[in-house]
Amino acid sequence: MTRSSWFAFVGMVVFTMGTSIVTPLFPLYKHTFQMSNGTVTLLFATYTATVVPTMLLSGNLSDVLGRKRLILPGMATITAASLVFAFTTSLAMLFVGRVLQGLAIGMFLGVGTAFVVDHAKPDQRAKAAQLAGLGFRLGFGLGPGLAGLMAQYMSDPLHRPFKGHALLMIVGIGAILLAPETLKRRKGVKLALRVGVPEGQFRGFATFLAPAAFLMSFLDATLLSLTPLYMSDTLHVRNIALFGLVGFLVLAAGGITPLAFRGLDPRRAVMMGVCASTVFSLLVVAASAFNTAVLVIVAAGIIGFTNGLILQGATAICGIVVPIEERGKLVSALYMCAYSGTVPSVALGYLSRGVGLTTTMAVFSAVAAVIATFVMTIGRRNLPHVVPYRAVPDAAS
């Protein structure tokens, strides 16, 4: 990998840490601000309302204006979000912080992934896409992992983790500034708000990649938002660091997946991840029957690892099926589908008020099974193989 790809990677890791710090703090927020389970999941998913339209816009803008014109404002916004959380004193401020995080993620994530891939040599782009997936998962995992430790063993647990991230963003912004722009501003090009799905592959994207990414995020969001409450209220866990450990495993374990499955066909990686993550979600339900949080922690690690297969395969496919000037739109489309998967977790949060967290977790596993079945039947037929993009030689050459 090139040095600039590594700079972009560092920026991505530091950036993504900021959005997941809230995960181990949900039980504290629930107690401090007298929140219901539904409100907690709504807080978790609030940023989806801003991330999806922002990501659609940013993917298109970055292909016209250049990557860093979107990445740097995104990094400034995530820093502002951490500062809001660092000094929050009300529930309203929590929601303001989540909205800012949604705007930041929307501006950065799809474009940031493309930025890592752009800097790679042509024959290394699939590997660069996997590196971007590693940064995506590693950063998200380190956020709750470190926040849980700080909240458990240091003072001011609701604010100190965010103050630390705001300071760390100095490193992230510096890394992005050291990486040169990869796309010059394209003057005279009319901006069209559309997703960059390759011609002739829309059905495959819509029925295979999109629902697989949706499932990955649905599993992540439910485990990250409801599991701390499930562990606290049902399994009677009081150690905040364990909530952070679950968040770390769910998100960071996928970072080592590309290393363990290097060279795996990306389509097969998606299918393996979809099936395995769904099956192991049953461990979370079983934790209540055995009255142990160990099964939740084990499930978090395995699902995090197998969700990494989904991300590995999906980002690799997006990195090789379109030219560089279309990559931002396609990657943004993938992440839009993924972030939409956070929405059902809100419904589960409100459902838990009526049926309890144990039954809600069973519903969660059943919904995952339905989505996985769709991917493995209809989606697999519509995307029988991956077609790499190859530029058509100029007739004049």
BATORVO-910784 format. One line per 8 residues: number of its first residue (from 1); for each residue x, y, z of C-alpha. Coordinates in steps of 0.001 Angstrom, whole numbers. Each point is the difference from the previous one (the first is absolute). Example, Ala and Ser with C-alpha at 12.3 -4.5 7.8 and 13.67 -1.06 7.14 Angstrom:
! residues 2
1> 12300 -4500 7800; 1370 3440 -660;
END
This chain:
! residues 397
1> 0 0 0; 1135 3566 -648; 908 2390 2795; -2963 2211 -870; -2386 -2963 328; 1329 -495 3527; -514 3693 831; -3589 -276 -1218;
9> -378 -3188 2048; 1180 1709 3215; -2423 2851 -593; -2856 -2487 -445; 811 -1889 3217; 151 3135 2146; -3131 1415 -1599; -2179 -3097 434;
17> 938 -365 3678; -2064 3094 733; -3370 -1361 -1095; -46 -3155 2144; 1242 1349 3341; -3617 287 1171; -588 -3796 -39; 1180 -994 3512;
25> -1489 3177 1438; -3628 -802 -882; -846 -1481 3436; 1464 3127 1612; -1975 2271 -2320; -3158 -2004 743; 453 489 3742; 1201 3612 -110;
33> -2642 1327 -2392; -2815 -2460 899; -193 -1441 -3527; -2102 -2970 -1144; 1512 -2841 -2068; -1730 1434 -3058; 1532 3433 566; 3442 -1576 403;
41> -272 -1796 -3345; -1427 3162 -1561; 3057 1887 1238; 2222 -2664 -1538; -1782 132 -3369; -671 3760 -169; 3059 640 -2098; -1356 -2308 -2727;
49> -2562 2686 -831; 2880 2309 -972; 2642 -2484 -1112; -1945 -1536 -2905; -886 3205 -1922; 3358 1545 880; 1847 -3049 -1283; -1955 62 -3272;
57> 932 3636 -516; 3631 -368 1083; 718 -2978 -2231; -1126 1945 -3037; 1705 3231 1082; 3327 -1734 635; 54 -1403 -3537; -367 3579 -1303;
65> 1781 2194 2579; 2652 -2425 1255; 266 -2182 3094; 1559 2348 2553; -2587 2738 -567; -2458 -2375 1700; 2330 -1894 2350; 1404 3011 1865;
73> -3389 1593 766; -1147 -3442 1158; 2932 -219 2399; -736 3479 1345; -3629 -1021 572; 859 -3203 1892; 2314 2058 2215; -2862 2400 710;
81> -2255 -2961 829; 2510 -1338 2534; 201 3432 1607; -3793 118 330; 14 -3384 1746; 2988 1064 2104; -2021 2795 1582; -3560 -1338 -239;
89> -2378 586 2908; -3342 -941 -1585; -1721 -2579 -2187; -471 2634 -2701; 3767 504 -235; 451 -3768 -438; -2268 79 -3038; 1795 3061 -1384;
97> 3273 -1888 312; -1428 -3013 -1837; -1269 2195 -2836; 3476 1518 -362; 1496 -3505 -30; -2431 -962 -2772; 994 2979 -2100; 3672 -774 565;
105> -326 -3693 -879; -1996 895 -3092; 2680 2387 -1207; 2944 -2243 790; -572 -3733 -43; -793 -920 -3595; 2360 2696 -1283; 2689 -963 2509;
113> -147 -3618 -1135; 348 1100 -3618; 2941 2222 1067; 1893 -3003 1367; -672 -1975 -3196; 877 2924 -2274; 3554 161 1357; 676 -3678 -698;
121> 1705 -1278 -3125; -2437 -1478 -2564; 868 -3606 848; -342 718 3742; -3453 1585 26; -1856 -3071 1241; 2517 -266 2851; -390 3716 682;
129> -3772 -462 211; 606 -2676 2616; 2329 2373 1867; -2763 2600 -8; -2372 -2600 1417; 2567 -723 2711; 214 3683 912; -3780 271 11;
137> -445 -2880 2448; 3110 656 2107; -859 3624 635; -3592 -749 891; 1186 -2752 2355; 2650 2044 1776; -2571 2693 795; -2166 -2029 2419;
145> 2914 -2152 1169; 2018 2948 1264; -3085 1922 1152; -1125 -2937 2135; 3359 -171 1744; 92 3745 589; -3582 81 1273; 592 -2892 2416;
153> 3380 954 1391; 240 3793 -366; -2017 2946 1258; -2695 1838 -1973; -1062 -3054 -2089; -2599 1842 -2097; 2399 2654 -1264; 3654 -1040 234;
161> -42 -2522 -2923; -1222 2700 -2393; 2578 2507 1180; 2675 -2584 -771; -1351 -549 -3506; -149 3727 -746; 3723 213 805; 760 -3107 -2077;
169> -1654 1588 -3034; 3069 2238 -309; 1902 -3118 -1104; -2774 -1082 -2364; -283 3369 -1712; 3777 202 -315; 114 -3398 -1710; -2616 1036 -2560;
177> 1844 3257 -704; 3168 -2000 -777; -1815 -2127 -2596; -273 1802 -3374; -3276 488 -1835; -775 -2806 -2472; -2630 1694 -2161; 287 3454 -1454;
185> -3077 2173 10; -1989 -745 -3153; -1163 3389 -1269; -3103 163 -2096; -1277 -3382 1157; -3646 121 1047; -713 -1575 3353; -2518 -2847 -202;
193> -1242 -1514 3240; 47 -3705 -760; 1591 -3133 1340; 2809 -1459 -2051; -1275 -3514 -639; 1725 -1477 -3087; -2123 -417 -3109; -1436 -3498 -247;
201> 723 -822 3659; -2791 1857 1764; -2014 -3126 800; 3060 -1639 1512; 779 3069 2082; -3603 464 1144; -604 -3635 971; 3466 -1174 1074;
209> 2359 2792 1118; -2632 2410 1332; -1909 -2449 2257; 3270 -1599 1160; 1289 3429 1067; -3387 738 1587; 187 -3261 1975; 3541 753 1165;
217> -1068 3380 1352; -3220 -1378 1500; 2028 -2543 1976; 2532 2641 1020; -2590 2599 999; -2107 -2378 2066; 2986 -1428 1829; 1478 3432 626;
225> -3175 1752 1148; -2046 -2714 1735; 2706 -2370 1236; 1360 2357 2702; -3573 366 1293; -564 -3757 -305; 3186 -692 1954; -840 2609 2627;
233> -3737 -603 521; -331 -3737 -761; 3439 -1461 740; 769 2506 2812; 3469 996 -1251; 1322 3170 1638; 3500 307 -1476; -67 2682 -2718;
241> 3259 -1330 -1438; -1868 -3211 -958; -2523 2058 -1964; 2945 1593 -1766; 1546 -3427 -607; -3158 -1135 -1792; 72 3128 -2156; 3684 -502 -745;
249> -497 -3634 -1019; -3081 681 -2120; 1793 2680 -1969; 3735 -686 171; 44 -3775 -429; -923 499 -3628; 3238 1901 -442; 2042 -3216 111;
257> -2336 -1841 -2379; 1879 1085 -3152; 3216 -1339 1508; -1558 -3363 813; -1798 -327 -3349; 2483 1694 -2306; -732 -762 -3642; -3517 -1308 670;
265> -2401 586 -2886; -1969 3129 1033; -3388 -1450 -958; 666 -3094 2085; 1170 2185 2895; -3355 1806 40; -1956 -3259 -5; 2109 -1567 2758;
273> -382 3100 2161; -3758 255 -479; -583 -3624 1007; 2432 -147 2930; -1045 3319 1578; -3650 -1004 -68; 617 -3405 1591; 2153 1361 2815;
281> -2539 2703 871; -1838 -2849 1759; 2704 23 2680; -1226 3394 1180; -3472 -1420 533; 1447 -3050 1798; 1863 2249 2468; -3257 706 1837;
289> -843 -3694 366; 3424 -728 1500; 138 3324 1885; 3532 788 -1146; 1529 2927 -1845; 2785 -2255 -1272; -2178 -1154 -2890; -677 3613 -965;
297> 3716 784 -36; 763 -3127 -2052; -2809 835 -2430; 1280 3579 -321; 3465 -1222 -982; -1247 -2569 -2512; -2619 2266 -1576; 2512 2810 -205;
305> 2433 -2309 -1789; -2588 -1416 -2406; -1511 3421 -677; 3520 907 -1057; -388 -2558 -2780; -3060 1862 -1276; 1832 3318 43; 3147 -1521 -1484;
313> -1858 -1517 -2925; -2313 2933 -638; 2709 2681 52; 2280 -2124 -2174; -2761 -352 -2583; -681 3747 62; 3713 712 -354; 438 -1957 -3234;
321> -3241 267 -1989; 98 3744 -793; 2591 2581 -1127; 1502 2461 2470; -2345 2843 -940; -3037 -2154 876; 1396 -1681 3116; -1114 2623 2503;
329> -3645 -351 -1026; 26 -3795 107; 1731 -263 3377; -2336 2644 1386; -2972 -1996 -1303; 1288 -3078 1811; 362 1868 3290; -3415 1618 -440;
337> -1525 -3481 -160; 2048 -1044 3015; -1018 2958 2144; -3655 -561 -832; 378 -3202 2002; 101 2030 3222; -3654 1027 -377; -1615 -3343 1031;
345> 1970 46 3251; -2125 2964 1104; -3151 -2075 -472; 1588 -2766 2053; 760 2476 2775; -3644 1039 264; -1132 -3619 -401; 2031 -942 3078;
353> -2263 2210 2147; -2874 -2404 -645; 1606 -3433 -347; 3309 346 1856; 3584 -47 -1202; 324 -3797 -229; -2949 -372 -2398; 1194 3049 -1907;
361> 3369 -1669 -567; -1811 -3070 -1360; -1898 2231 -2445; 3307 1587 -978; 1478 -3399 -875; -3105 -1006 -1976; 74 3187 -2097; 3694 -583 -749;
369> -849 -3517 -1206; -2611 1349 -2430; 2449 2500 -1526; 2751 -2632 -261; -2383 -2388 -1787; -837 2710 -2543; 3699 658 -704; 825 -3693 -364;
377> -2888 -746 -2344; -1037 2955 -2152; 3169 2080 433; 2401 -2834 -763; -1783 -688 -3300; 27 3663 -1019; 3742 407 668; 1464 -3258 -1310;
385> 3493 1473 -391; 1962 3240 365; 902 1832 -3210; 3147 2189 448; -13 3357 -1769; 2306 306 -2984; 384 3286 -1834; -903 -96 -3692;
393> 3019 1130 -2078; -428 3336 -1745; -771 -552 -3680; 2470 2705 -921; 2896 -1695 1797;
END
